[in-house]
Amino acid sequence: MPDSMKETLVIIGSGPAGWSAATYAARAQLKPLVYEGAITEKNRMSGTLPLGQLALTSEVENYAGFAHGDLGAFLDSALPSTRREMMAPHVGEGVTGPELMELMRQQAVNFGTRIITDDILKVDFSKRPFLIYPSEGGVVEADCVIVATGASANWLGLPSEEHFKNRGVSACAVCDGALPRFRNRPIVVVGGGDSAVEEATYLAKFASTVHLIHRRESLRASKIMAQRAHDDPKIKIHFNSGLAEVLGDDAKGVTGVRLVSTTTPTQEETLEVAGVFLAIGHTPNTDFLDGQLALTGKKYIEWKKHFRTDTSVEGVFAAGDVADDYYRQAISAAGTGCMSALDAERWLSHSGSH
Ligand code: NAP
């Protein structure tokens, strides 16, 4: 890229919030530039590849407008063949997370959104134009910025978990679940929310048994999801239980887990398993902001006005999971993405930049 670029609107992030913001901004003639993130092993491991968390899920059943139906032909016609060929073939009757994200990206492109496949390392929001520093080097000047960098999966922080990452320990069932090492073998999923149940249900297609390990005595997941876990004969739920250690060796990778009761810490149990999947919530991707925007106690960007996407810096807006620790749905992220583009457009117009 050139040493410096001057932009009206830069959108950082490429999940439902980023693409919805881009589509609205492009249709408003703001010529948005999206930094969609870089395709690197580091981003793969931390769950921050382009297209966000939805690209790491399987079926999406609750995104309005995508009722069950055969989307295969529609995908073939809506996406350029170069990107379509890189995707898994369409199976089933609904839309998958990766399919939905590709469609959102393409919709933004169709209206003139420009995309750079790179990470933003740091920003300077202390003066206008704002300065944005991509990892490839150079600097981008922007009149207005929308931050939509989402959140990424949490890890327990056990040394054994770190040791066996990529060798049986994963935080993404959809990315890794179909690997031969897990086929017809018992595996463990840790967590009790919708993600844990979704991962367990998905993994039950491949594994012989899925042990769902939850630290409390009831699931946090929504009723319909929890019922699915209870009804699946391949899922065995271990309540009041915590993962204390991942067991294994360098030749085989993960071979088991040591569980400890959360109510009676002296009670331990060992399970023989081939894999461990973590589904214990998320942390917002705000590190690169380095104090430039006000954050909440949980490090989410603080929305400063009621029902608006304004941040603590005038001209910088936030959308999606990076600012939302409450709803955290693809559709609510897309909704705030739309709001952020409208807020940006009005702000640019009032400030005389557009
Ligand atoms: P979540 O709802 O925050 O659940 C995280 C789970 O991990 C909780 O059960 C929590 O236990 C457990 N946990 C957290 N830290 C832990 C630790 N250190 N050790 C052991 N367990 C730990 O997160 P999520 O499941 O990722 O869901 C996030 C949002 O996305 C939710 O709003 C959810 O509805 C949504 N979502 C929706 C769908 C869907 O509709 N299909 C699918 C996935 C996610 P406690 O219960 O004890 O706190």
Residues whose N, C-alpha, C, O or C-beta is under 5 A from the ligand:
A	BS01	NAP	G191 G192 G193 D194 S195 A196 E198 R215 R216 R220 A279 I280 G281 Y326 Y327 R328
